[in-house]
Amino acid sequence: MKNMEMCYLDSGCSKHMTGDKSKFVNINFKQEGHVTYGDNNKGKILGRGTIGNKNNFLVHDVLYVEGLKHSLLSISQLCDKGYQVTFQAKLL
């Protein structure tokens, strides 16, 4: 799943987002304002679309954010779509 490599689950972001245009299988370019990061810096939203692998797993409603260095998947947005996210301590 090349297009989904190196996406981080993020409990602090409210929307899925990436700065890597190559991850999109489709995108609608439209400036939609800005996102604000935890350090109060802002990133310009350049579009919105779907990332993933056309034959396998797709994530819809992903923001394309100028200069964002990592791809972030919003835990709350996944849960809103019906996915269940579970964190579990690894027992040794």
N, C-alpha and C positions, 0 to 999 in steps of 0.2 A: 504494500500500500504506500507507494512512494509519496503521494501527496499528503498523507496523514503523518508522516514521520516528524518527530520532534514537536508535537503539540503538547502543551502543558495544561493540566487541569488546574483551574484557578478558582478558588472560592471567593475571591475578592472582586472579580470583574463581573459586571452584569450582562455583558454581551460577548459572544465569540468574536475573536479578532485576530488578524494576521497582517504583517507588512510584506508578505511574500506573495506576489501576484501569481507565481507559477503554481501555487496550491489550488487555485480556483479551477473548477470544471466549467463554471459559468459565472459571470460577474456583470453587474449593472453599474457602470461608472456614473456616479452622481455625488457631488459634494454635499454632505449631510451635517456639517458642523464639526465638532471635536469630541474626543474622549479625554477624560482627565485621569491621569495615572495616580498611584498612591503617593508619589512625591510632589503632586500638584502640577507637574508638567503636563502639557497637552499634546495630543496627536490629531492631525487633520484626517477626517474620514473622507476617503476618495471614492468609495463605492461599497457595494454589498452583493454577496453571492453565495455560492455553494462550493465547499471544498471536499476533497476526498477522491475516491476511486469510483468511476462510473459503474463498474461491475460489482462493487462491494459495499463499502460504507460511505455514506454521504452525510455531511453536516451542513444544514441550511442556515440562512440568515447570519452569515459571517461578515463582519465589517472588514474592509480593506483600509488599513490605517497607515498613513505615510510615516516611514521611518521606524515602525515598530520592529524590534529585533527578534521577537519570539512570537510563536503562534499560541494563543490562549483559548482554551475551551472553558466556557463559563459553566460551573457546576449547577448554578441555579437555572440557567437556560436549558441545560440537559434535563434536569428534573421537571421543568415546566413542559417539556416535550414527552414526558412519560418514562424517561430512563431513571434507573435507580443507581445511585452512587454510594458505595460502601467503603469505609476506611477501616482497616483492621490491623492491629499490631501483629507483627510476625513473632510467633512463639519459637524459642530456640529449644 
